[in-house]
Amino acid sequence: DIAGLFGIVGAVGILAAPLAGRVADRHGAGPVVMLGAIVTACSWLVFGLWTSLTGLVVGVVLLDFGMQSALVSNQHLVFSLRPEARARLNTILMGSMFLGGAGGSATATYAWQAAGWPGVVALGVAAAAAAVAIQAGGRLGARRRARPPSGEITKC
């Protein structure tokens, strides 16, 4: 019964998708992907630090919200690459996500065997921190590319 209730708690992602889509439409998908990565990292911290049923519920809600926000925004980014190739691009995106999820599950199994729940949490924190770092690096690189070289005068 309790496991089934977590399915209901996980339904928060249903609410996250349209909200993330609206924010991405207004402010761009990049900031929403970054926010999703940060919320995902926070969820793993909750899992590690708040070791009760309530902490587990809060962690699941945050994880689902973060992942759904990032997914919807990444789809927004991918679909804008070539609108006429949406089906092919979505196949690549979802196939990559499936492979990443399978790899993460396999790695989490090893983390569980080696260190139990703290090992799984450490893996989750590390993966989410890597996602945040990749997003931050991409945003920093985009800003550098958009800025004119120093000493160059731009016309207004």
C-alpha positions as CSV (number, residue, x, y, z in Angstrom):
1,D,0.0,0.0,0.0
2,I,2.8,2.4,0.9
3,A,4.6,1.7,-2.3
4,G,1.4,2.5,-4.2
5,L,1.1,5.8,-2.4
6,F,4.5,6.8,-3.7
7,G,3.1,6.5,-7.2
8,I,0.5,9.2,-6.3
9,V,3.3,11.4,-4.7
10,G,5.3,10.9,-7.9
11,A,2.4,12.3,-9.9
12,V,3.7,15.8,-9.0
13,G,5.6,15.5,-12.3
14,I,2.2,15.9,-14.1
15,L,2.0,19.4,-12.6
16,A,5.6,20.2,-13.3
17,A,5.5,19.7,-17.1
18,P,3.0,22.4,-18.0
19,L,4.5,24.8,-15.5
20,A,8.0,24.2,-16.9
21,G,6.7,24.6,-20.4
22,R,5.2,28.0,-19.6
23,V,8.3,29.3,-17.9
24,A,10.5,28.0,-20.8
25,D,8.3,29.8,-23.3
26,R,8.7,33.1,-21.3
27,H,12.3,32.9,-20.2
28,G,13.9,30.3,-22.5
29,A,14.5,26.6,-21.9
30,G,18.1,27.0,-20.6
31,P,17.2,28.5,-17.2
32,V,14.5,25.9,-16.6
33,V,16.9,23.1,-17.4
34,M,19.4,24.6,-14.9
35,L,16.6,25.0,-12.3
36,G,15.6,21.3,-12.9
37,A,19.2,20.2,-12.3
38,I,19.4,22.3,-9.1
39,V,16.1,20.9,-7.8
40,T,17.3,17.4,-8.6
41,A,20.5,18.0,-6.6
42,C,18.5,19.3,-3.7
43,S,16.2,16.2,-3.8
44,W,19.3,13.9,-3.3
45,L,20.5,16.1,-0.4
46,V,17.0,15.7,1.1
47,F,17.2,11.9,0.6
48,G,20.6,11.8,2.4
49,L,19.9,14.3,5.2
50,W,16.3,13.8,6.1
51,T,16.1,10.0,6.7
52,S,12.4,9.6,7.6
53,L,9.3,8.7,5.6
54,T,8.5,12.5,5.4
55,G,12.0,13.1,4.0
56,L,11.5,10.4,1.4
57,V,8.2,11.9,0.3
58,V,9.7,15.4,0.0
59,G,12.7,14.0,-1.8
60,V,10.5,12.1,-4.3
61,V,8.4,15.3,-5.0
62,L,11.5,17.4,-5.6
63,L,13.2,14.7,-7.7
64,D,10.1,14.3,-9.9
65,F,9.6,18.0,-10.2
66,G,13.2,18.6,-11.1
67,M,13.4,15.8,-13.6
68,Q,10.2,16.6,-15.4
69,S,11.1,20.3,-15.6
70,A,14.4,19.5,-17.2
71,L,12.9,16.9,-19.5
72,V,10.2,19.3,-20.9
73,S,12.7,22.1,-21.3
74,N,15.3,19.8,-23.0
75,Q,12.6,18.7,-25.4
76,H,11.8,22.3,-26.1
77,L,15.5,22.9,-26.9
78,V,15.8,19.8,-29.1
79,F,12.6,20.4,-31.0
80,S,13.7,23.9,-31.9
81,L,16.8,22.5,-33.6
82,R,14.9,21.2,-36.7
83,P,11.1,21.4,-36.3
84,E,10.7,19.2,-39.4
85,A,12.7,16.4,-37.7
86,R,10.9,16.3,-34.3
87,A,10.1,12.6,-34.4
88,R,13.7,11.7,-35.1
89,L,15.1,14.1,-32.6
90,N,12.7,12.9,-29.9
91,T,13.7,9.3,-30.7
92,I,17.3,10.2,-30.1
93,L,16.5,12.2,-26.9
94,M,14.3,9.5,-25.4
95,G,16.7,6.7,-26.4
96,S,19.6,8.6,-24.8
97,M,17.5,9.1,-21.6
98,F,16.7,5.4,-21.5
99,L,20.3,4.4,-21.9
100,G,21.3,7.0,-19.2
101,G,18.6,5.7,-16.9
102,A,19.7,2.1,-17.4
103,G,23.3,3.0,-16.8
104,G,22.3,5.0,-13.7
105,S,20.3,2.0,-12.4
106,A,23.2,-0.4,-12.9
107,T,25.7,2.0,-11.2
108,A,23.2,2.6,-8.3
109,T,23.1,-1.2,-7.8
110,Y,26.9,-1.2,-7.4
111,A,26.7,1.8,-5.1
112,W,24.0,0.0,-3.0
113,Q,26.2,-3.1,-2.7
114,A,29.2,-1.1,-1.8
115,A,27.8,1.4,0.6
116,G,24.0,1.0,1.0
117,W,21.7,4.0,0.9
118,P,24.4,6.5,1.6
119,G,26.3,5.3,-1.5
120,V,23.2,5.6,-3.7
121,V,22.6,9.1,-2.3
122,A,26.3,10.1,-3.0
123,L,25.9,8.8,-6.6
124,G,22.7,10.8,-7.0
125,V,24.3,14.0,-5.6
126,A,27.3,13.5,-7.9
127,A,25.2,13.0,-11.0
128,A,23.0,16.0,-10.2
129,A,26.1,18.1,-9.4
130,A,27.6,17.1,-12.8
131,A,24.4,18.2,-14.5
132,V,24.5,21.5,-12.7
133,A,28.1,22.0,-13.7
134,I,27.5,21.1,-17.3
135,Q,24.6,23.6,-17.4
136,A,26.7,26.3,-15.8
137,G,29.6,25.7,-18.1
138,G,27.3,25.9,-21.1
139,R,25.7,29.1,-20.0
140,L,29.2,30.6,-19.3
141,G,30.4,29.6,-22.7
142,A,27.3,31.1,-24.4
143,R,27.9,34.4,-22.6
144,R,31.6,34.4,-23.7
145,R,30.6,33.7,-27.3
146,A,28.0,36.5,-27.2
147,R,30.5,39.1,-25.9
148,P,32.7,41.0,-28.3
149,P,36.4,40.6,-27.9
150,S,38.0,43.1,-25.5
151,G,39.2,46.3,-27.2
152,E,36.7,45.9,-30.0
153,I,34.2,48.7,-30.4
154,T,30.7,47.7,-31.2
155,K,28.1,49.9,-33.0
156,C,24.8,50.6,-31.4
